[in-house]
Amino acid sequence: MFYGTAGPAPDSEHWEQLVLDVASSKLDRDDTTRRLRKLVKKH
């Protein structure tokens, strides 16, 4: 879980799922890049 200054980040579950998918090799480089860009745009 990712925390900001006021508690958990609003989409922390999405970040956590991305990290778990990368660690378990469920995503290739292109998929990882696409998902990461979507998450970064939200912030």
Residue pairs with C-beta under 8 A, 6 or more apart in sequence:
1 8
1 12
1 13
1 16
2 8
2 9
2 12
2 15
2 16
3 9
3 12
9 15
11 39
11 42
14 39
15 39
18 27
18 32
18 35
18 36
18 39
21 27
21 32
21 35
22 32
27 35
